[in-house]
Amino acid sequence: MSRSPPARSPPPARGWAPPPPPHRLRSLARSRLDEDAPWLDAAVATVGDSATRAQLLSKAGGHSGGVLAGAPLAEAVFGVSGCRVTWRVPEGAALPPGRVLVAEVEGPAAGVLAGERVALNILGRCSGVASMAARAVGVARAQGWAGVVGGTRKTTPGFRLAEKYALGVGGADPHRAGLGGLLLLKDNHRALAAAAGGLEQMILGVRRAGGFTRRLGVECSSADEALAAAGAGADIVLLDNLSPQVSFQNLARAPQEWEDPPGVRLDPKNGGQDPLKREADQ
């Protein structure tokens, strides 16, 4: 019985990313608070538990285009500290320039002060990632690129979950969450292919070890390597560390059958360089 290939889904809109589950939010919040205050802070202890209200402000100066991200994680921090947050700017919304009220925090004074810096660090980091992701997606769309703009595994230690979530808030794809999220053969793996009996045998071995539910990608540095990897059974071919011009030249050599499921997916990869520094070349 034959089936028609599935229709392609459009790239996700900004703000699509679901937040981490509640138990992970609480766990992350506790670990961040433990890191910031592993012992009693005398200044916090002296203010006691009198009810207070504080404001979280965005101070973007004359710049615009920022995206708010990290609200669920910041709210979890204040929740563990015994406080309640009322958001005035929704998650994923654009932050206008100038001084803007983002949220109000109510609770015991000691709890507000204990969670203040941790929550601001999270909001600042996540909003920065989401803002850059939104800019990168905007550049891609302006240049006529209709594909998915993905993130990288080059995350900040301890902040991976938050940064991956923020990528999605900014409209980018968070890519794989960890090492095992994709069966990926990098250049270092391919250098050892001869010992495994060649690239095709290496791919077959990885597929047997990884199971049928996961896709397999191979990093390549030329069109010839990409064609060889696809012929050996790769699902995704990553064009690694190539200039935009060379990437598009290689894409032009891809066989037509790669364009339709269940064909091979081509993934230009810029090695973590700033995707915005040469917008006209994208």
JOQUICOR-V678918 format. One record per helix or strand of 3 or more residues. SS is the DSSP state (helix for helix, strand for strand). FROM is the first residue (numbers start at 1). TO is the last residue. Records with the same first field share a line. If there is no record, write none. Layout:
SS = FROM-TO + FROM-TO
//
This chain:
helix = 22-36 + 42-47 + 71-80 + 109-142 + 160-169 + 179-181 + 187-190 + 193-196 + 199-210 + 223-231 + 244-252 + 256-259 + 279-281
strand = 51-59 + 83-87 + 99-108 + 183-185 + 216-220 + 236-240 + 265-269
//
